[in-house]
Amino acid sequence: NGSTTVDDTNQKSKLHDCIMSKKWEKASQLCQDYKFTARHWLEHRSKRTGKVMYRKLPIHNACVLGAPKTLILNLITAYPEGLEEQDEGGKLPLHLILSHNVSLDIITRMLKF
């Protein structure tokens, strides 16, 4: 599927960093300039068991953190396949965004892909 795992104990992508710190404009610009970063998984495994405890694409984190419409649309454009990817809990970005107050327009765009 062309996605890449970024282990958070080693290196996080700048896009993940911007999303996690809610630097929406910077994240949106990175997504436009470096579309491949939308494919990077952020993953954390238990040191004791090796089990995946956390695994999300930038779009998962953007949905959870209430990113603005522009960023969500940029992430969809950069990596539409990300809409079909499940996080560590088996949730799609659509599941995550439905639990937050988002515009119907975003939900409609997600369903069209």
RABELWO-V797606 format. One line per field, one symbol per residue. phi: phi as a letter, one per 40 degrees, with the letter a starting at -180 (. if undefined). psi: psi as a letter, one per 20 degrees, with the letter a starting at -180 (. if undefined). burial: 1 if it has 16 or more other ideal C-beta (glycine too) atoms within 10 Angstrom, else 0. A space follows every 10 residues. Layout:
phi: ???
psi: ???
burial: ???
This chain:
phi: .gcbcbcccb abcccddccc cfcccccccc cccbdccccc cbbbbcccbg cccaaacdcc cccccgccdd cdccccccad cccbcccccg ccdccccccb cbccdccccc ccc
psi: ijrppopiif pqqhgggggh jkmggggggg hghmhhiiip ppqpqphgii qohpoqrhhg hgghjkqqgg gghhggghmh hhijpqahjj prhggghhjr orqhgggghh hh.
burial: 0000010100 0010110111 0001011101 1000001111 1110000000 0000111111 1111001100 1111110110 0110101000 1111011000 0100010011 000
